[in-house]
Amino acid sequence: MTTAAAALPLLGLRITAGPVELRGVTDDLLGPMAQLAIDGIHDPDFMPFATPWSLAPAEDLPRSMAQFHWGSRSRFTVEKWSADLAAFYEGELVGSQGISTSDYLVTRTGETGSWLARKFQGRGIGTAMRKVMCAFVFDHLDAESITSAAYDDNPASLGVSRKVGYTENGTERRNRMGKPVTLVRLLLEPGDFKRYEHPLTVEGLSEFRRSIGLDADGR
Ligand SMILES: CC(C)(COP(=O)(O)OP(=O)(O)OC[C@H]1O[C@@H](n2cnc3c(N)ncnc32)[C@H](O)[C@@H]1OP(=O)(O)O)[C@@H](O)C(=O)NCCC(=O)NCCS
């Protein structure tokens, strides 16, 4: 049967490692992911994201969540692709773990980004899902480095990066909702990577690799 994953292999990607599963965001997951965001990701007076999407009124979040993923699907190209995956822990949807790239065939790097519904935070799940994404990108997509970034007042995100092995790679002054804030840039190189204790199993890998231009022309 031809499925949506035939058009966009991202949708058929399924990465599992112990209790963690990262899966392409098919349409059936959009509503449940919006519900997690409605339930709450952070305090209203603290903004961890560059785009303050999580402050949208509850009635608008299902549409904005869906449009974010549909938009990202529609813009998916070899030159510029993102894989914002649904994250499950012990079978329960908990949030999202993503990676964004630009000219990946040349740069062999990508930037990780993630969020968890508040009730799942502070239990090591953010560290586990980031380790799974980094192992996937290094071991299965032939990456040579991975970056991340977090505002300097986000100890949870910086804590995950430290535990996974990223090192600080400079700071930038940014505008966060009209106020200045320091963004800490982070870099993970393969030799510094602190791996997850569970091995990865990947479904849909060969299709996904082809969709990002790997395995074509002997690359
Ligand atoms: C950032 C996020 C994904 C981290 O996931 P998490 O599961 O909460 O983090 P972990 O439990 O794996 O914690 C990682 C480390 O950070 C530390 N940490 C976590 N929350 C912390 C907090 N509020 N204050 C201080 N340290 C904290 C933990 O202690 C842990 O280190 P330790 O094991 O040495 O104690 C999650 O908190 C989240 O979704 N936050 C809101 C959205 C967000 O900030 N996204 C990232 C934008 S850059």
Ligand as a Chemical Component Dictionary entry (heavy atoms), coordinates in Angstrom:
data_LIG
# 
_chem_comp.id                   LIG 
_chem_comp.type                 NON-POLYMER 
_chem_comp.pdbx_formal_charge   0 
_chem_comp.three_letter_code    LIG 
# 
loop_
_chem_comp_atom.comp_id 
_chem_comp_atom.atom_id 
_chem_comp_atom.alt_atom_id 
_chem_comp_atom.type_symbol 
_chem_comp_atom.charge 
_chem_comp_atom.model_Cartn_x 
_chem_comp_atom.model_Cartn_y 
_chem_comp_atom.model_Cartn_z 
_chem_comp_atom.pdbx_ordinal 
LIG C1  C1  C 0 14.743 21.215 28.254 1  
LIG C2  C2  C 0 14.052 19.887 28.500 2  
LIG C3  C3  C 0 13.769 19.165 27.167 3  
LIG C4  C4  C 0 15.002 19.029 29.376 4  
LIG O1  O1  O 0 14.438 17.786 29.638 5  
LIG P1  P1  P 0 14.295 17.211 31.118 6  
LIG O2  O2  O 0 13.820 15.808 30.997 7  
LIG O3  O3  O 0 13.488 18.144 31.929 8  
LIG O4  O4  O 0 15.813 17.245 31.642 9  
LIG P2  P2  P 0 16.574 16.100 32.450 10 
LIG O5  O5  O 0 15.673 15.586 33.538 11 
LIG O6  O6  O 0 17.106 15.091 31.487 12 
LIG O7  O7  O 0 17.736 16.957 33.129 13 
LIG C5  C5  C 0 19.018 17.157 32.586 14 
LIG C6  C6  C 0 19.909 17.817 33.605 15 
LIG O8  O8  O 0 19.508 19.179 33.800 16 
LIG C7  C7  C 0 19.240 19.401 35.165 17 
LIG N1  N1  N 0 17.996 20.142 35.304 18 
LIG C8  C8  C 0 16.798 19.804 34.803 19 
LIG N2  N2  N 0 15.884 20.732 35.132 20 
LIG C9  C9  C 0 16.538 21.669 35.858 21 
LIG C10 C10 C 0 16.146 22.888 36.473 22 
LIG N3  N3  N 0 14.881 23.329 36.380 23 
LIG N4  N4  N 0 17.072 23.573 37.150 24 
LIG C11 C11 C 0 18.343 23.148 37.251 25 
LIG N5  N5  N 0 18.785 22.005 36.646 26 
LIG C12 C12 C 0 17.883 21.288 35.969 27 
LIG C13 C13 C 0 18.995 18.046 35.766 28 
LIG O9  O9  O 0 19.335 18.092 37.130 29 
LIG C14 C14 C 0 19.844 17.134 34.965 30 
LIG O10 O10 O 0 21.141 17.041 35.461 31 
LIG P3  P3  P 0 21.513 15.959 36.610 32 
LIG O11 O11 O 0 20.984 14.646 36.150 33 
LIG O12 O12 O 0 23.003 16.059 36.644 34 
LIG O13 O13 O 0 20.844 16.407 37.828 35 
LIG C15 C15 C 0 12.706 20.069 29.269 36 
LIG O14 O14 O 0 12.962 20.518 30.574 37 
LIG C16 C16 C 0 11.765 21.027 28.576 38 
LIG O15 O15 O 0 11.017 20.625 27.707 39 
LIG N6  N6  N 0 11.766 22.323 28.974 40 
LIG C17 C17 C 0 10.883 23.333 28.383 41 
LIG C18 C18 C 0 11.172 23.553 26.895 42 
LIG C19 C19 C 0 12.622 23.872 26.642 43 
LIG O16 O16 O 0 13.276 24.549 27.420 44 
LIG N7  N7  N 0 13.123 23.377 25.504 45 
LIG C20 C20 C 0 14.504 23.600 25.090 46 
LIG C21 C21 C 0 14.642 24.937 24.442 47 
LIG S1  S1  S 0 16.367 25.307 24.155 48 
# 
loop_
_chem_comp_bond.comp_id 
_chem_comp_bond.atom_id_1 
_chem_comp_bond.atom_id_2 
_chem_comp_bond.value_order 
_chem_comp_bond.pdbx_ordinal 
LIG C1  C2  SING 1  
LIG C2  C3  SING 2  
LIG C2  C4  SING 3  
LIG C2  C15 SING 4  
LIG C4  O1  SING 5  
LIG O1  P1  SING 6  
LIG P1  O2  DOUB 7  
LIG P1  O3  SING 8  
LIG P1  O4  SING 9  
LIG O4  P2  SING 10 
LIG P2  O5  DOUB 11 
LIG P2  O6  SING 12 
LIG P2  O7  SING 13 
LIG O7  C5  SING 14 
LIG C5  C6  SING 15 
LIG C6  O8  SING 16 
LIG C6  C14 SING 17 
LIG O8  C7  SING 18 
LIG C7  N1  SING 19 
LIG C7  C13 SING 20 
LIG N1  C8  SING 21 
LIG N1  C12 SING 22 
LIG C8  N2  DOUB 23 
LIG N2  C9  SING 24 
LIG C9  C10 SING 25 
LIG C9  C12 DOUB 26 
LIG C10 N3  SING 27 
LIG C10 N4  DOUB 28 
LIG N4  C11 SING 29 
LIG C11 N5  DOUB 30 
LIG N5  C12 SING 31 
LIG C13 O9  SING 32 
LIG C13 C14 SING 33 
LIG C14 O10 SING 34 
LIG O10 P3  SING 35 
LIG P3  O11 DOUB 36 
LIG P3  O12 SING 37 
LIG P3  O13 SING 38 
LIG C15 O14 SING 39 
LIG C15 C16 SING 40 
LIG C16 O15 DOUB 41 
LIG C16 N6  SING 42 
LIG N6  C17 SING 43 
LIG C17 C18 SING 44 
LIG C18 C19 SING 45 
LIG C19 O16 DOUB 46 
LIG C19 N7  SING 47 
LIG N7  C20 SING 48 
LIG C20 C21 SING 49 
LIG C21 S1  SING 50 
# 
